[in-house]
Amino acid sequence: MRGVMESQSSPVKSYDYLLKFLLVGDSDVGKGEILDSLQDGSVESPYAYSSGIDYKTTTILLDGRRVKLELWDTSGQGRFCTIFRSYSRGAQGILLVYDITNAWSFDGIDRWMREIDEHAPGVPRILVGNRLHLAFKRQVPTEQARAYAEKNSMTFFEVSPLCNFNVIESFTELSRIVLMRHGMEKFWRPNRVVKMMLLKARKEHGDLPAIFIGNRRGYNLWEVTSMVRLLSVPFAVAIFWMSIDLCSLLNCAHCD
């Protein structure tokens, strides 16, 4: 996985992970609107040839990790199918976009699914219904789209670039799916207090060797230290109150 491995080996970069996502779907479904709603990042393709391709980068924060996304909008016109086949190489995630006010665009998702299965098999994908702000013109029911997504094991979002609704959330969820599929689930542990201590320790000392306890996963040395500190606080409080009670009993016995 080029994007993930490259980011880990380059500590001077301004991001932790680099992912390449494709936005696919028929023409005029608003893929360009989704890219235009992102305020940060470059809009220039790193390659000289960009005919039929819109490009933008953006950086999102995912559980304390900076994830830089390279977003490629392949035109939905039939003559650009060959371009999609070229740009699908190395893609780590795909957003299938349709227009909720255009039933034909939703019917075209099947064709794009076949293209993906042929040229980018196994790449995580999500289904995105665009232009939610035009829901009064809706032609594709939410229930129908959600059922289609569940049938094809995809996460489903309805978004509105105009209202800035669910756009970043859709990119964030796809990034999470991609990173967890590639073994990055260790970054999503439930103990946020320990994680904050770890981030501070890693900033000051860097990553330290892991300690393995029994058959469980490896614990970082600073993580073990942090957990001991967390456990020692309530333990010390309990000892304090026990000592007070003991002194009270001894005083009472002495008085008697």
C-alpha positions in Angstrom: 0.0 0.0 0.0 2.1 2.9 -1.3 0.3 5.8 0.4 0.4 4.3 3.9 3.9 3.0 3.8 5.3 6.2 2.3 3.9 8.4 5.0 5.3 6.2 7.8 8.8 6.3 6.4 8.8 10.2 5.9 8.5 11.8 9.4 9.2 15.3 8.0 6.0 15.3 6.0 2.9 17.3 7.1 0.7 14.2 7.3 0.8 10.7 8.7 -0.9 8.9 5.9 -1.4 9.5 2.2 -4.4 7.9 0.4 -5.6 8.1 -3.2 -9.3 8.2 -3.7 -11.4 8.2 -6.9 -14.7 9.8 -7.4 -16.7 8.0 -10.0 -20.2 8.3 -11.4 -22.0 9.5 -14.5 -21.5 13.1 -15.7 -23.4 15.9 -14.0 -23.8 14.2 -10.7 -21.9 16.9 -8.9 -18.5 15.3 -8.3 -16.8 18.6 -9.1 -19.2 20.3 -6.5 -17.9 17.9 -3.9 -14.3 18.8 -4.6 -15.0 22.5 -4.8 -16.6 22.4 -1.3 -13.2 21.5 0.1 -11.4 24.7 1.0 -7.9 23.5 1.6 -5.4 21.7 -0.6 -4.0 21.9 -4.1 -6.2 21.9 -7.2 -3.4 21.3 -9.7 -2.7 17.8 -10.9 0.8 16.5 -10.2 0.9 15.2 -13.8 1.0 17.2 -16.9 -1.9 15.5 -18.6 -5.2 16.1 -16.8 -7.7 16.1 -19.7 -11.0 14.9 -18.3 -9.7 14.7 -14.8 -10.3 17.0 -11.8 -7.8 16.8 -9.0 -7.6 18.1 -5.4 -5.9 17.3 -2.2 -7.3 17.8 1.3 -6.1 16.8 4.8 -8.4 15.4 7.4 -7.9 14.6 11.1 -8.8 11.0 11.9 -8.5 10.2 15.6 -5.4 12.3 16.0 -3.8 11.2 12.8 -3.4 13.5 9.8 -4.5 11.8 6.6 -3.8 13.5 3.3 -6.2 12.6 0.5 -5.5 12.8 -3.2 -8.9 13.1 -4.8 -9.4 12.3 -8.5 -12.6 13.0 -10.3 -12.8 10.9 -13.4 -15.3 12.3 -15.9 -18.5 10.3 -16.2 -18.5 10.4 -20.0 -18.1 7.1 -21.8 -14.9 8.2 -23.6 -13.2 8.6 -20.3 -13.7 5.0 -19.2 -10.1 4.3 -20.3 -8.9 7.1 -18.2 -10.6 5.6 -15.2 -8.9 2.3 -15.9 -5.6 4.0 -15.8 -6.2 6.1 -12.7 -7.7 3.2 -10.8 -4.2 1.7 -10.5 -3.0 2.4 -7.0 -6.3 3.7 -5.7 -7.0 2.9 -2.1 -10.7 4.0 -2.0 -13.5 4.8 -4.3 -16.6 7.0 -3.9 -19.5 6.0 -6.1 -21.5 9.2 -6.6 -25.0 9.6 -8.0 -27.5 12.5 -8.0 -30.5 12.0 -5.8 -32.6 14.1 -8.3 -31.6 11.9 -11.2 -32.7 8.3 -11.3 -30.6 7.6 -14.4 -27.4 8.4 -12.5 -28.4 5.9 -9.8 -29.0 3.2 -12.4 -25.6 3.9 -13.8 -23.9 2.8 -10.5 -24.2 -0.8 -11.7 -22.0 -0.1 -14.7 -19.4 1.6 -12.5 -19.5 -1.3 -10.1 -18.6 -3.6 -13.0 -15.7 -1.3 -14.0 -14.4 -1.3 -10.5 -14.7 -5.1 -10.1 -12.8 -5.5 -13.3 -10.0 -2.9 -12.9 -9.9 -2.3 -9.1 -11.1 -5.4 -7.4 -11.1 -5.4 -3.6 -10.7 -1.6 -3.3 -13.0 -0.3 -0.5 -15.9 1.8 -1.8 -18.8 3.8 -0.4 -22.0 5.0 -2.0 -22.7 8.7 -2.0 -26.0 10.4 -2.9 -25.2 14.0 -3.9 -27.3 17.2 -3.8 -29.3 16.5 -0.7 -30.2 20.2 -0.6 -32.5 19.4 -3.6 -34.4 16.7 -1.7 -37.7 18.3 -2.8 -36.8 17.1 -6.3 -35.7 13.6 -5.2 -36.1 10.7 -7.6 -34.0 8.2 -5.7 -35.5 7.2 -2.3 -33.1 7.0 0.6 -34.3 3.5 1.5 -33.6 2.2 -2.0 -30.1 3.6 -2.1 -29.4 2.3 1.5 -30.6 -1.2 0.5 -28.4 -1.2 -2.6 -25.4 -0.2 -0.4 -26.0 -2.9 2.1 -26.5 -5.5 -0.6 -23.0 -4.6 -2.0 -21.4 -4.2 1.5 -20.9 -0.5 1.2 -21.3 2.4 3.6 -23.9 4.9 2.4 -24.0 8.7 2.7 -26.2 11.4 1.4 -24.3 14.7 1.1 -24.8 18.3 0.2 -21.7 20.4 -0.8 -23.8 23.5 -0.8 -24.7 23.0 2.8 -21.4 21.4 3.7 -23.2 18.4 5.0 -21.6 14.9 5.3 -18.9 15.7 2.7 -15.9 15.5 5.2 -17.7 12.7 7.0 -17.9 10.5 3.9 -14.1 11.0 3.2 -13.3 10.3 6.9 -15.3 7.1 7.0 -13.7 5.8 3.8 -10.3 6.7 5.2 -11.1 4.7 8.4 -12.2 1.7 6.4 -9.0 1.8 4.3 -6.6 2.2 7.2 -8.3 -0.5 9.3 -8.3 -2.9 6.4 -4.6 -2.5 6.2 -3.9 -3.3 9.8 -4.1 0.2 11.3 -6.8 -0.7 13.9 -4.3 -0.3 16.7 -4.8 3.5 16.4 -8.4 3.3 17.4 -8.3 2.1 21.0 -11.1 3.3 23.4 -8.9 4.7 26.2 -8.5 8.3 25.2 -6.7 9.3 28.4 -3.9 6.8 27.7 -3.8 7.9 24.1 -3.2 11.6 25.0 -0.4 10.5 27.3 1.1 8.4 24.6 1.0 11.2 22.1 2.9 13.4 24.5 5.4 10.7 25.3 5.9 9.8 21.6 6.5 13.5 20.8 9.2 13.7 23.5 10.8 10.3 23.3 9.6 8.7 20.0 8.1 5.2 19.7 9.5 2.7 22.2 9.6 -1.2 22.0 6.4 -3.0 22.8 5.9 -5.2 25.9 3.8 -8.3 25.4 1.7 -9.5 28.3 0.5 -13.1 28.0 -1.2 -13.7 24.6 -2.5 -10.2 24.3 -1.3 -7.5 22.0 2.0 -5.6 22.6 1.8 -2.6 24.9 4.1 0.3 24.4 6.4 1.0 27.5 4.9 4.4 27.9 1.4 3.0 27.7 2.2 0.6 30.5 3.6 3.4 32.6 0.5 5.5 31.9 -1.9 2.7 32.8 0.1 2.2 36.1 -0.2 5.9 36.9 -4.0 5.8 36.1 -4.5 2.9 38.4 -2.3 4.2 41.2 -4.5 7.3 41.7 -7.6 5.5 42.9 -5.5 3.0 44.8 -3.8 5.8 46.7 -7.1 7.4 47.5 -8.4 4.1 48.8 -5.3 3.6 51.0 -5.7 7.1 52.4 -9.3 6.6 53.4 -8.5 3.1 54.8 -5.8 4.7 57.0 -8.2 7.4 58.3 -10.7 4.7 59.2 -8.0 2.6 60.9 -6.8 5.6 62.9 -10.3 6.4 64.0 -10.7 2.8 65.2 -7.4 2.9 67.1 -8.3 6.2 68.7 -11.7 4.8 69.8 -10.0 1.7 71.2 -7.5 3.8 73.1 -10.2 5.9 74.6 -12.0 2.9 75.8 
